[in-house]
């Protein structure tokens, strides 16, 4: 499953980045522009989304490198896996 998620080169975290930028006070429109700009570069090229975000001065003016890295944690999406499987028993 992780291998399949990594095929996106980090694009699956785009929503988390968008919401983090908004939470820091950026307008939704501007946050969307920044995320979309970097997501399209990832989609069309071979660079990882997080590396493009780290190199984007508009993004790093709002989110620190540590905050960005924390947003790219697969555990965020897997945090309820055990509970889901318990319900299936």
C-alpha positions in Angstrom: 0.0 0.0 0.0 2.8 2.4 0.9 4.4 1.7 -2.5 1.2 2.7 -4.2 1.0 5.9 -2.2 4.6 6.8 -3.0 3.8 6.7 -6.7 2.2 10.1 -6.3 5.5 11.6 -5.2 3.7 13.2 -2.3 0.7 14.6 -4.0 -1.7 12.8 -1.7 -0.6 15.3 1.0 -1.7 18.3 -1.0 -4.9 18.8 1.0 -3.0 18.8 4.2 -0.6 21.4 2.9 -3.5 23.5 1.6 -5.3 23.4 5.0 -2.0 24.2 6.9 -1.5 27.3 4.8 -5.0 28.4 5.5 -4.7 27.7 9.2 -1.6 30.0 9.2 -3.8 32.9 7.9 -3.3 32.6 4.1 -6.4 33.1 2.0 -7.8 29.9 0.5 -7.4 31.3 -3.0 -3.7 32.1 -2.4 -3.0 28.8 -0.6 -4.7 26.9 -3.5 -2.5 28.8 -6.0 0.7 27.8 -4.2 -0.4 24.2 -3.8 -1.6 23.8 -7.3 1.5 25.4 -8.8 3.8 22.9 -7.0 1.4 20.0 -7.5 1.4 20.5 -11.3 5.2 20.6 -11.4 5.2 17.3 -9.5 2.6 15.8 -11.8 4.4 16.9 -15.0 7.9 16.1 -13.8 9.7 13.7 -11.6 10.4 15.9 -8.5 8.8 15.1 -5.1 6.1 17.5 -4.0 7.7 18.2 -0.6 11.0 19.2 -2.3 9.2 21.7 -4.5 7.4 23.1 -1.6 10.6 23.4 0.4 12.1 25.4 -2.5 9.1 27.7 -2.8 9.8 30.9 -0.9 6.1 31.8 -0.7 5.4 28.5 1.0 8.4 28.6 3.4 7.5 32.1 4.4 4.4 30.6 6.0 5.3 27.1 6.9 8.7 26.0 8.4 10.6 23.1 6.9 9.7 21.1 10.1 6.0 21.9 9.7 6.1 20.8 6.0 7.8 17.5 6.9 5.2 16.8 9.6 2.4 17.2 7.0 4.0 14.4 4.9 3.5 11.7 7.5 1.8 8.6 6.3 0.7 7.8 9.8 -1.8 10.6 9.6 -3.8 8.5 7.1 -3.2 5.2 8.9 -4.1 6.3 12.4 -7.5 4.6 12.5 -6.5 1.4 10.7 -6.6 -0.7 13.8 -10.0 0.6 14.8 -11.4 -0.1 11.4 -10.1 -3.7 11.4 -11.5 -4.2 15.0 -15.0 -3.2 13.7 -14.7 -5.8 10.9 -14.3 -8.6 13.4 
